[in-house]
């Protein structure tokens, strides 16, 4: 019998959620506009001015939270938001997202909070009716409704009603952005892990994953990683063995990484996953997208492979691309020296003199943002940095990196930066990203990443730009291997940029060439108005 081992070609590290959450709170306190609140003693006094928080909170309590020695509470994060002058959930939403992804007992306590589930009553009945009858719901409405459903006495029956609520919430999540997206994603994850609501929510996500024209397919499949239910495992493996699109397969690879870490798969499912990884990595010259190969290489860290099998796959993965080689050799998307140089260059552009641990965590987060091999971890780093006092400065530094032709032409370097700018980017970075969507001679992956990033970056572009990008991606699709996926990204960019009316006009003007784009835009134009209106709140 072959000797088996938990073979790790390279250890993949990340910063624990409570350390990242504590850093976010400390960064806001120490950079507060009021000098009296920058010190622990002054902040603790202000914290206790609310009589509900009068007892038990001292400067040492704050220090333990901020250094990640004791997990912070949801109530404490909300209090920090108030004291530093931020909108509710500006800090809590990203912290919930990273705690949910990492999991564990401390994260579960944090996610439950100390408010308790809302009780049944007229408000809950009204929210349920609005969810089912085309009413508008805010992020707070969804938070209250789902906490009542899973933690209170919200025994909603029959199952088709639970499915209808989950379907409506999924639709809103896929067209939301920023904090609105994070709060709905958390609400969906809450339903996904509940014994009563979970099966219907899993069924909704699995069904949507079979619809190639649905937007947000990567996120939809990724949601399945939250549940240990066998149906969730089967749905993920279906998208690995018989994927609907390249996006659903990629989403399944991302979900599999977390499900392997959480031991959600049965022994039989794990064997199927090993076969999938074999197929993706065994042939170095197979036409698999680079992102899929990187995600498969990450899985080598947790699969039960024999030593010889693991060595063979690691060597094969290393032959695919420099980034895949770095994943198996270093547990990163690049080598340590290059990573350190890049992170140092970004940090040097920040207006910051943070000492000790604060600077160390900031450096680790920037490293995760650009080089972590797990896509979700890069996304969460972007969320935390965007919520921090450094968000706009880091966005400007990343745009400066993209202005260098050598960076823009190197997919391994440009794509993670563009991925980060989806969250961090604002109007000041729009011109740089828009330029990359039209620039000739760039790798396909860079062009498409720029299109996707632009969908989430603030500001606006003139009609001449939209006409130019429409012509480029409908007449000469960027990736011949997945023209359907390329056009979906283009339509998504128009829709998220508020340019659906212009897209409809452009499609009508060039009907002969744009049948696929018209078909894909129908999903957006057919989306109920109440769903789109709710997703903005």
C-alpha positions, -999 to +999 in steps of 0.1 A: +000+000+000+013+034-009+024+055+021+000+085+024+008+119+039-007+153+041+018+166+015+023+203+014+045+214-015+046+248+003+029+260+034+002+286+026+000+313+053-025+340+061-031+363+091-058+350+115-091+369+112-090+383+148-056+398+141-067+414+109-099+427+126-079+442+155-055+459+131-084+476+113-097+490+146-063+501+157-056+518+124-087+539+127-081+548+163-044+558+159-052+580+129-083+596+144-088+633+135-092+641+172-058+637+190-076+631+223-090+598+209-058+584+194-045+571+228-060+540+244-070+559+276-089+586+258-106+562+234-116+539+263-132+569+281-152+578+250-161+542+244-177+540+279-198+572+274-226+549+262-241+536+295-247+502+279-209+498+276-200+513+309-186+482+325-157+460+316-140+480+289-106+494+298-076+505+278-062+470+282-094+455+268-090+477+237-054+467+234-062+430+235-088+434+208-066+455+186-036+431+189-058+401+182-051+385+216-088+383+223-114+382+195-133+414+192-171+414+195-195+426+169-208+452+194-173+466+199-168+469+161-200+489+159-189+512+187-156+518+170-175+527+138-195+553+158-165+568+176-144+572+144-173+587+125-180+559+100-213+546+086-227+515+103-212+483+090-183+500+073-160+480+095-184+452+107-193+439+072-157+431+061-149+417+095-179+394+093-168+383+058-133+373+069-146+356+101-171+336+081-145+324+057-120+314+083-145+298+106-138+282+140-154+286+174-143+322+180-156+332+145-189+315+152-193+334+185-185+367+167-210+360+139-238+352+164-232+386+181-248+395+213-280+411+201-300+378+198-323+370+170-353+393+163-385+379+177-415+371+155-439+400+151-454+424+125-420+435+113-407+400+105-440+392+088-438+424+067-402+416+057-411+381+046-440+394+026-418+420+009-392+394+000-419+372-016-440+400-031-416+423-050-410+447-021-378+466-016-354+454+011-323+471+026-292+453+038-305+458+074-338+442+064-320+411+051-298+410+082-329+411+105-349+386+083-322+360+081-312+363+117-348+357+127-351+329+102-321+309+115-318+320+152-353+330+163-386+313+158-387+318+121-399+283+112-410+292+076-427+265+057-431+250+032-397+245+016-407+263-016-412+295+004-377+292+019-364+286-016-381+317-029-366+339-002-331+324-009-335+330-047-345+366-042-316+372-018-292+355-043-303+378-071-297+409-051-263+397-040-251+391-075-259+427-086-249+444-054-215+460-047-194+470-017-209+469+017-243+460+003-227+429-013-209+419+018-240+421+040-261+401+016-233+375+011-232+371+049-270+368+050-269+341+023-241+323+041-262+324+073-291+306+055-267+282+038-254+269+072-288+265+089-302+230+092-337+241+080-328+267+054-296+252+042-310+225+018-332+250-001-304+276-003-280+250-016-306+239-041-311+274-053-273+280-058-269+246-075-297+253-099-284+288-108-250+273-114-266+253-143-277+286-160-248+298-181-263+333-187-268+341-150-244+368-137-221+361-107-216+324-113-182+323-095-197+338-064-228+316-066-207+284-066-183+298-040-213+302-016-215+264-014-182+263+005-201+275+036-221+244+041-209+209+051-242+194+038-236+166+014-257+184-013-233+213-012-204+189-018-222+172-047-230+205-063-194+216-061-181+184-076-207+185-104-192+219-114-157+203-114-165+172-134-192+186-157-190+224-154-216+247-169-190+273-178-154+281-171-166+304-143-186+277-125-155+254-126-133+282-112-159+289-085-159+252-077-121+251-074-122+280-050-150+264-030-131+231-029-101+248-012-122+258+018-142+226+019-110+205+019-097+227+048-130+222+067-132+185+058-166+188+042-160+161+016-166+124+021-139+100+013-155+092-021-159+129-029-123+135-020-112+108-045-132+125-072-115+158-063-081+142-066-090+130-101-101+165-111-068+180-098-049+152-116-066+162-149-059+199-144-023+196-134-009+164-150-006+179-185+016+210-184+005+222-218-032+216-215-053+246-224-065+254-189-069+290-177-040+301-156-064+310-127-078+274-127-043+259-126-033+282-097-065+272-078-058+235-084-022+239-072-036+254-039-055+221-034-023+201-033-017+215+002-047+197+017-054+165-004-045+131+010-019+121-017+008+096-016+043+111-014+051+101-050+017+113-063+021+147-046+056+151-059+045+143-094+016+168-094+037+195-077+064+191-104+037+192-131+020+223-117+053+240-116+057+235-153+024+253-162+034+289-154+056+310-131+027+317-108+018+280-105+055+272-098+055+299-071+023+284-055+039+249-051+074+262-043+066+292-020+029+291-012+026+324-030+019+338-065+055+349-067+089+342-051+096+358-017+122+383-029+100+397-056+071+398-032+091+417-006+103+442-031+068+448-045+052+452-010+080+476+001+074+497-030+037+500-022+042+507+015+068+534+006+041+554-012+018+555+019+017+584+043+022+563+074+047+559+102+029+531+121+051+514+146+057+477+153+028+453+151+005+478+132+031+481+104+038+444+104+001+435+099-003+462+072+027+447+053+012+412+056-022+425+043-006+441+013+013+409+007-019+389+008-036+414-014-011+409-043+005+375-038-017+351-018-026+321-039-061+318-025-084+342-044-108+347-015-079+357+008-068+384-017-104+396-019-107+398+018-074+417+021-088+442-004-120+446+017-101+453+049-076+477+033-105+495+016-122+499+050-090+511+066-076+547+065-051+535+039-075+524+012-073+554-012-035+556-008-030+519-016-054+523-046-032+552-059+000+531-054-015+502-073-025+524-102+011+537-103+023+502-107+000+496-136+013+527-154+046+508-159+044+490-193+064+461-180+038+455-152+008+459-175+022+434-200+029+408-174-002+388-165+012+374-132+018+409-120-011+429-135-040+406-129-037+406-090-034+444-090-065+448-112-083+422-090-075+444-060-087+476-077-121+460-081-125+468-044-100+495-037-103+515-069-121+549-071-125+577-097-088+585-095-079+551-108-106+548-135-086+562-163-057+538-158-079+508-157-101+520-187-069+525-207-060+489-202-093+476-215-085+492-249-047+490-250-033+468-278-008+440-273-018+431-237-023+395-226-059+384-228-060+378-190-050+414-183-075+429-207-104+409-193-093+416-157-094+453-165-129+450-179-141+432-148-123+457-125-139+487-143-173+474-134-166+481-097-146+513-099-163+546-091-166+575-115-179+575-151-166+573-187-178+592-217-200+575-243-171+575-268-152+551-244-182+528-241-186+526-278-149+518-283-148+491-257-181+476-271-167+475-306-134+459-294-150+430-274-179+423-297-160+424-330-128+409-317-134+389-285-104+389-262-104+352-255-113+329-283-115+299-259-144+315-240-161+341-260-193+337-240-175+344-208-157+374-224-190+390-235-205+383-201-178+404-185-184+432-210-222+432-203-215+431-166-192+461-169-220+481-187-246+470-162-227+477-131-215+510-146-251+522-150-249+520-188-276+495-196-296+519-218-265+527-239-257+490-242-292+484-255-287+511-281-253+497-292-267+462-295-296+475-317-272+495-339-250+464-347-275+435-345-257+413-370-226+412-349-240+413-314-265+385-310-246+370-281-243+404-263-280+410-268-288+376-254-267+383-223-279+418-218-315+404-217-307+389-183-300+424-169-328+442-187-352+415-176-342+418-139-370+430-118-367+467-108-373+460-071-342+436-071-320+462-086-333+490-064-329+468-033-293+458-042-283+495-039-294+497-003 
